[in-house]
Amino acid sequence: MNNLISPYGGELIDLVLRGDDIAAARDEAVSAKRLALSDAAVCDLELLATGAFSPLGGFMCGDDYRRVVAEMRLADGKLWPLPVTLEAPDDADVSAGDTVALHDKKGVIFALLDVEDVFEADLDAEAASICGGNEEHPALMKLRAAPRRRVGGNLRIIQLPVHHDFRALRRNPAELRELFRELGWRSVVAFQTRNPLHRAHEELIKRAGAEHGDGVVVHPVVGVTKPGDVDHFTRTRCYLAMMSYFDAEKVALSLLPLAMRMAGPREALLHAIVRRNHGCSHLIVGRDHAGPGSDSSGQPFYGPYDAQELLHEHEAEIGVTMVPFRMCVYLPDEDEYRPVDEVSEGTKTVAISGTQVKEDYLAKGVPLPEWFTRPEVAALLAEAYPPRRRQGLTVWFTGLSAAGKSTLAEILAQRLLEYGRASTVLDGDVVRTHLSKGLTFSKADRDTNIRRIGFVASEITRHHGTAVCAAISPYRAIREENRALIGNYIEVFANAPLEVCEARDKKGNYSKAREGIIKGFTGIDDPYEPPVKGFVECRTDMETPEESVEKIVHRLKDLGYI
């Protein structure tokens, strides 16, 4: 299989400059225009640089982008399933013919981009092709919040992103191919994962290797994954612990700095191309591979076998054979794992879902059973994910001005002390006086303000503290962005009719807005987008503040935070 003629997995594109070219590029970068890369774009740049995204030689131009969205083909006809584009803010001074220095959030310059095209993304078409138009798809929410303007062109890599963790496991395509040659593997099965490995995965990997290849590479994603996933530091420690249960001549471990799109079937094709470039011949594809799950009504965003079917359709062109993920279940009477399709009807089986691991075991401090996971993995997960009562938390109050957010936040902060949870209150008015001083009330500045509060809250939460935030935060997309960033996030909708809020307004802002003195005031000439899922509603026009806070306390108790 490794000898198939394919545009994928052949000679790798190498964009990294060497020798005198690096010094010249560094000098050129000093006076070049600059663009900041998001975390996902840094991952894309690294995979472009090392050939993992071959045949791409840089961020896509408009012709490639449009055909990929419409047909899953590059402009030259090669199969490519998803856009790999570079976003440019509306105020960025970038034109075709420019050379732009690309840097991360800390200002470290990685590359020069020779701009060939500046174009507008067709977000509606992109959303329809990837998300099926479902408004709740997390990729759609990201698209709507992103700049439409994209910059395409070839890259000259000055330096790759530096990773100080697990460096020996971060093998680029050339290095992983060399490892396969050293091991004598010609047929290699790739196992894609963004989760810890448990006993069922162990059985699946062993069976897949025996049936389909000379060896299996466990190739977990350690770039940007789905919000709420186990962090890659903990996961990698779990993978290393699991390696002792495999034959070292049959199973290898390597990390992949990929930014996942959660784009289901199309992403399965991307994963296959990336693995082909790393020297793999097979890819294990599970049910709802790379899917974000279901929407608020319980409807899956993709069919369970859509990804398997799409990869099977294109496997000859890519040069990667699709291996269906065979769900393994535990048979307690036999004390063994077996694929579910090999289990006779009526046989006793037990299983634990990923949701149950988090909700019924880790969140409650209940040890994971040995039949489910190896004891080393159970210990690592318990250490990294203590019971919820010891985890960080953000409670985010949203609602119209004068809806009662600040009052509820102050009362909740006091109630939380009853349960031993000290909190930091981040009130919108106070934040604008300090953290966001100088920002206007334009939509862009409002988004910046809410992102700043969200960042501070995420840091408090990450360090096991409690943040209580009270800000109008009128736009749903930015609130959802913060929900994803923070993780342990409870949204509270302080809901009161506009006329009630106007009657309560001691500052006179509503009156000034009605008179046109204040422009862009939420609820008057700027919209408020109420929450649609995953929130506590407090009807502050019908409940006392104490009754509203009791609702929140009850929810926190139900979730195990207090």
Secondary structure as the mmCIF struct_conf table of DSSP 4:
data_model
#
loop_
_struct_conf.conf_type_id
_struct_conf.id
_struct_conf.beg_label_comp_id
_struct_conf.beg_label_asym_id
_struct_conf.beg_label_seq_id
_struct_conf.end_label_comp_id
_struct_conf.end_label_asym_id
_struct_conf.end_label_seq_id
TURN_TY1_P TURN_TY1_P1 ASN A 2 ASN A 3
BEND BEND1 PRO A 7 GLU A 11
HELX_LH_PP_P HELX_LH_PP_P1 LEU A 12 ILE A 13
STRN STRN1 VAL A 16 VAL A 16
TURN_TY1_P TURN_TY1_P2 GLY A 19 GLY A 19
HELX_RH_AL_P HELX_RH_AL_P1 ASP A 20 SER A 31
BEND BEND2 ALA A 32 ALA A 32
STRN STRN2 LYS A 33 ALA A 36
HELX_LH_PP_P HELX_LH_PP_P2 LEU A 37 SER A 38
HELX_RH_AL_P HELX_RH_AL_P2 ASP A 39 THR A 50
TURN_TY1_P TURN_TY1_P3 GLY A 51 PRO A 55
STRN STRN3 GLY A 58 PHE A 59
HELX_RH_AL_P HELX_RH_AL_P3 GLY A 62 GLU A 71
BEND BEND3 MET A 72 MET A 72
STRN STRN4 ARG A 73 ARG A 73
TURN_TY1_P TURN_TY1_P4 ALA A 75 ASP A 76
BEND BEND4 GLY A 77 GLY A 77
STRN STRN5 LEU A 79 LEU A 79
BEND BEND5 LEU A 82 LEU A 82
STRN STRN6 LEU A 86 GLU A 87
TURN_TY1_P TURN_TY1_P5 ASP A 90 ASP A 91
TURN_TY1_P TURN_TY1_P6 ALA A 96 GLY A 97
STRN STRN7 THR A 99 HIS A 103
TURN_TY1_P TURN_TY1_P7 LYS A 105 LYS A 106
STRN STRN8 ILE A 109 GLU A 120
HELX_RH_AL_P HELX_RH_AL_P4 LEU A 123 CYS A 131
TURN_TY1_P TURN_TY1_P8 GLY A 132 GLY A 133
TURN_TY1_P TURN_TY1_P9 GLU A 135 GLU A 136
HELX_RH_AL_P HELX_RH_AL_P5 PRO A 138 ALA A 145
BEND BEND6 ALA A 146 ALA A 146
BEND BEND7 ARG A 148 ARG A 148
STRN STRN9 ARG A 149 ILE A 157
BEND BEND8 ILE A 158 ILE A 158
HELX_LH_PP_P HELX_LH_PP_P3 LEU A 160 VAL A 162
BEND BEND9 ASP A 165 PHE A 166
HELX_RH_3T_P HELX_RH_3T_P1 ARG A 167 LEU A 169
HELX_RH_AL_P HELX_RH_AL_P6 PRO A 173 LEU A 183
TURN_TY1_P TURN_TY1_P10 GLY A 184 GLY A 184
BEND BEND10 ARG A 186 SER A 187
STRN STRN10 VAL A 188 THR A 193
BEND BEND11 ARG A 194 ASN A 195
HELX_RH_AL_P HELX_RH_AL_P7 ARG A 199 HIS A 212
BEND BEND12 ASP A 214 ASP A 214
STRN STRN11 GLY A 215 PRO A 220
STRN STRN12 VAL A 221 VAL A 221
BEND BEND13 GLY A 223 GLY A 223
STRN STRN13 VAL A 224 VAL A 224
TURN_TY1_P TURN_TY1_P11 PRO A 227 GLY A 228
BEND BEND14 ASP A 229 ASP A 229
HELX_LH_PP_P HELX_LH_PP_P4 VAL A 230 ASP A 231
HELX_RH_AL_P HELX_RH_AL_P8 HIS A 232 MET A 242
HELX_RH_3T_P HELX_RH_3T_P2 MET A 243 TYR A 245
BEND BEND15 PHE A 246 PHE A 246
TURN_TY1_P TURN_TY1_P12 ALA A 248 LYS A 250
STRN STRN14 VAL A 251 LEU A 253
STRN STRN15 LEU A 256 LEU A 256
STRN STRN16 ALA A 259 ALA A 259
HELX_RH_AL_P HELX_RH_AL_P9 GLY A 264 ASN A 277
TURN_TY1_P TURN_TY1_P13 HIS A 278 GLY A 279
BEND BEND16 SER A 281 SER A 281
STRN STRN17 HIS A 282 VAL A 285
TURN_TY1_P TURN_TY1_P14 ARG A 287 ALA A 290
STRN STRN18 SER A 294 SER A 294
TURN_TY1_P TURN_TY1_P15 SER A 296 SER A 297
BEND BEND17 GLY A 298 GLY A 298
STRN STRN19 PRO A 300 PRO A 300
BEND BEND18 PHE A 301 TYR A 302
TURN_TY1_P TURN_TY1_P16 PRO A 304 TYR A 305
HELX_RH_AL_P HELX_RH_AL_P10 ASP A 306 ILE A 318
TURN_TY1_P TURN_TY1_P17 GLY A 319 GLY A 319
STRN STRN20 THR A 321 PRO A 324
STRN STRN21 CYS A 328 LEU A 331
TURN_TY1_P TURN_TY1_P18 PRO A 332 ASP A 335
STRN STRN22 GLU A 336 PRO A 339
HELX_RH_3T_P HELX_RH_3T_P3 VAL A 340 GLU A 342
BEND BEND19 VAL A 343 VAL A 343
HELX_LH_PP_P HELX_LH_PP_P5 SER A 344 SER A 344
TURN_TY1_P TURN_TY1_P19 GLU A 345 GLY A 346
STRN STRN23 VAL A 350 VAL A 350
HELX_RH_AL_P HELX_RH_AL_P11 GLY A 354 GLN A 356
HELX_RH_PI_P HELX_RH_PI_P1 VAL A 357 LEU A 362
TURN_TY1_P TURN_TY1_P20 ALA A 363 GLY A 365
HELX_LH_PP_P HELX_LH_PP_P6 VAL A 366 PRO A 369
TURN_TY1_P TURN_TY1_P21 GLU A 370 PHE A 372
BEND BEND20 THR A 373 THR A 373
HELX_RH_AL_P HELX_RH_AL_P12 PRO A 375 ALA A 384
BEND BEND21 TYR A 385 TYR A 385
HELX_RH_3T_P HELX_RH_3T_P4 ARG A 388 ARG A 390
BEND BEND22 GLN A 391 GLN A 391
STRN STRN24 LEU A 393 THR A 398
BEND BEND23 LEU A 400 LEU A 400
TURN_TY1_P TURN_TY1_P22 SER A 401 ALA A 402
BEND BEND24 ALA A 403 GLY A 404
HELX_RH_AL_P HELX_RH_AL_P13 LYS A 405 GLU A 418
TURN_TY1_P TURN_TY1_P23 TYR A 419 GLY A 420
STRN STRN25 THR A 424 ASP A 427
HELX_RH_AL_P HELX_RH_AL_P14 GLY A 428 THR A 433
TURN_TY1_P TURN_TY1_P24 HIS A 434 GLY A 438
BEND BEND25 PHE A 441 SER A 442
HELX_RH_AL_P HELX_RH_AL_P15 LYS A 443 ARG A 462
TURN_TY1_P TURN_TY1_P25 HIS A 463 HIS A 464
STRN STRN26 THR A 466 ALA A 470
HELX_RH_AL_P HELX_RH_AL_P16 ARG A 476 ILE A 486
BEND BEND26 GLY A 487 ASN A 488
STRN STRN27 TYR A 489 ASN A 495
HELX_RH_AL_P HELX_RH_AL_P17 LEU A 498 ARG A 504
BEND BEND27 LYS A 506 LYS A 507
HELX_RH_AL_P HELX_RH_AL_P18 ASN A 509 ARG A 514
TURN_TY1_P TURN_TY1_P26 GLU A 515 GLY A 516
BEND BEND28 ILE A 517 ILE A 518
BEND BEND29 GLY A 520 GLY A 520
STRN STRN28 THR A 522 THR A 522
TURN_TY1_P TURN_TY1_P27 GLY A 523 ASP A 525
STRN STRN29 ASP A 526 ASP A 526
BEND BEND30 LYS A 533 GLY A 534
STRN STRN30 PHE A 535 ARG A 539
TURN_TY1_P TURN_TY1_P28 THR A 540 MET A 542
BEND BEND31 GLU A 543 GLU A 543
HELX_RH_AL_P HELX_RH_AL_P19 PRO A 545 LEU A 559
TURN_TY1_P TURN_TY1_P29 GLY A 560 GLY A 560
#
